[in-house]
Amino acid sequence: MRFAVLVLAAGASRRMGAQNKLLLALASGQSILRTVLERAVAAQIGPVLLVTGHEAARVAGEAEGLAVQCVHAAEHEEGMAASLRAGIAAVPEDCAGAVVCLGDMPFVSSAVLRELAGAFAPPFDIVQPVFEGRPGNPVLWGRAHFGAMMGLQGDQGAKRLLAQPKRLQRITVTAPGVLQDVDTPEAYAAILGQ
């Protein structure tokens, strides 16, 4: 079974200030987004789709040389729902679902993406990682949920759709990366040492 990996990278990173957080360098010298994309490609669970919006050309440039397809969210200023809709609409028909990755979560490993794909077992067709009892990201969504995701509006993700306990399977992972995003200057300073 193949699963698309949607990397949402269309936001304006307003909480970070003037800088686009996705383009900031990690301690390795590589950008946050490039790290996310390389891990998504290395997972080898299916096509990787980079959803662009704000600073689309600079963001798309981070995919240079990688097996990544760029998808532009024309309505990205609406918020995360527009990014999700653009990404879901681009998922190839032969994919059983999509893993929705946030472009500002550089510590999600390729192994975690493979674990999510390996745990997919309908009717449990939503798979979410958990670290030390705390649910995190990314989340794998089976194709059956794409219609509901296409109906999302505003600056909301698909979190409210997780309230389907009969469909949701949570898997325990051993790395905290599923909880670590880079939303603020403080968060960025904290992750530089990792």
C-alpha positions in Angstrom: 0.0 0.0 0.0 1.2 3.5 -0.9 0.6 6.7 1.1 1.2 10.2 0.0 3.2 12.4 2.4 1.8 15.9 2.4 4.3 18.4 3.8 2.3 21.6 4.7 4.5 24.6 4.1 2.2 27.4 2.9 1.8 29.5 6.1 3.3 32.9 6.7 4.9 31.9 10.1 3.5 35.0 11.8 4.4 33.9 15.3 8.0 33.7 14.2 8.2 37.4 13.2 9.7 38.6 10.0 11.5 35.3 9.1 10.0 32.3 7.4 10.6 29.7 10.0 10.7 26.9 7.5 13.9 28.4 5.9 15.8 28.8 9.2 18.8 26.6 9.7 19.1 23.8 12.2 22.4 23.1 14.0 23.3 20.9 11.1 23.2 23.9 8.8 20.3 22.5 6.8 16.9 24.3 6.8 14.0 23.0 8.9 11.9 22.4 5.8 14.7 20.6 3.8 15.2 18.3 6.8 11.4 17.5 6.8 11.4 16.8 3.1 14.5 14.6 3.1 13.0 12.4 5.9 9.7 12.2 4.0 11.4 11.1 0.8 13.6 8.6 2.8 10.6 6.9 4.3 9.7 5.5 0.9 6.0 5.1 1.6 4.8 7.0 -1.4 4.9 10.3 -3.2 5.9 13.4 -1.3 3.8 16.5 -2.0 5.1 19.9 -0.8 2.2 22.3 -0.3 3.4 25.9 -0.9 1.8 29.3 -0.4 3.6 32.1 1.3 7.0 32.7 -0.3 6.2 29.9 -2.7 9.3 30.1 -4.8 11.7 30.2 -1.8 9.8 27.3 -0.1 9.8 25.2 -3.3 13.5 25.8 -3.7 14.0 23.7 -0.6 12.9 20.6 -2.5 15.5 21.1 -5.2 17.1 17.7 -6.2 14.5 15.7 -4.2 11.7 13.5 -5.5 9.1 16.0 -4.3 6.1 17.4 -6.2 5.1 21.0 -5.4 1.4 21.8 -5.0 0.5 25.5 -4.6 -2.3 26.4 -2.2 -3.8 29.5 -4.0 -6.0 30.3 -1.0 -3.2 29.9 1.5 -4.0 33.2 3.3 -7.2 31.5 4.5 -5.2 29.3 6.8 -4.3 25.6 7.2 -7.6 24.3 5.8 -6.7 25.7 2.4 -3.3 23.9 2.5 -4.9 20.7 3.4 -7.5 21.0 0.6 -4.8 21.7 -2.0 -2.7 18.7 -0.8 -5.5 16.2 -0.5 -6.8 17.2 -4.0 -3.3 16.3 -5.4 -3.0 12.8 -3.8 -2.6 10.2 -6.6 -5.5 7.8 -6.9 -3.3 4.8 -6.2 -2.6 6.0 -2.6 -4.6 4.5 0.2 -4.3 7.6 2.2 -2.1 10.5 3.2 0.3 11.3 6.0 -0.2 15.0 6.9 3.2 16.4 8.0 3.8 19.9 9.3 6.7 21.7 7.6 8.0 23.0 11.0 8.5 19.6 12.6 12.0 18.6 11.7 12.5 15.9 14.2 9.9 13.5 12.9 12.0 10.6 11.6 11.5 8.5 8.5 11.0 5.5 10.8 8.0 7.2 12.4 6.4 7.7 8.9 7.0 4.0 8.1 5.5 3.0 11.5 2.3 5.0 10.7 2.0 3.3 7.3 2.6 -0.1 8.8 -0.1 0.4 11.4 -2.8 1.3 8.9 -5.5 -1.3 9.1 -9.0 -0.3 8.1 -11.5 0.3 9.7 -8.7 1.9 11.9 -7.9 4.2 9.1 -6.6 7.2 11.1 -3.2 6.6 12.7 -1.7 9.0 15.1 1.7 8.8 17.0 1.8 9.1 20.8 4.9 9.9 22.8 4.8 9.5 26.6 1.0 9.5 26.5 0.8 12.7 24.4 -0.7 12.5 20.9 1.3 14.2 18.2 1.9 14.7 14.5 2.0 13.6 11.7 -1.3 11.8 11.3 -2.1 9.3 8.6 -5.6 9.7 7.1 -7.2 7.0 5.0 -8.8 8.0 1.7 -12.3 7.6 3.3 -11.6 10.8 5.2 -10.6 12.9 2.2 -14.2 14.2 1.6 -14.4 15.6 5.1 -11.0 17.1 4.8 -11.9 18.9 1.6 -14.8 20.5 3.5 -12.5 22.1 6.1 -12.5 25.9 6.2 -10.4 28.7 7.9 -7.3 28.3 9.9 -8.1 24.9 11.2 -6.4 21.6 10.5 -8.2 18.2 10.6 -7.9 17.9 14.4 -11.7 17.9 15.0 -11.9 14.9 12.6 -9.9 12.9 15.1 -13.0 12.6 17.4 -13.8 9.3 15.7 -12.6 6.7 18.3 -13.9 3.8 16.2 -11.6 4.8 13.4 -8.6 6.2 15.3 -5.6 4.1 16.1 -2.8 5.6 18.3 0.6 4.0 18.2 3.4 4.6 20.7 6.7 6.0 19.4 10.0 6.3 21.2 11.1 9.7 19.9 9.7 13.1 21.1 9.9 14.6 17.6 6.2 14.0 17.0 5.6 16.7 19.7 8.3 19.3 18.6 7.3 22.1 16.2 9.1 25.4 15.6 6.5 28.1 16.0 8.2 30.8 17.9 11.6 32.4 18.3 11.8 30.6 21.7 11.0 27.2 20.2 13.7 27.8 17.5 16.3 28.7 20.1 15.4 25.6 22.1 15.9 23.2 19.2 19.2 24.7 17.9 21.0 22.4 20.3 19.5 19.2 18.9 
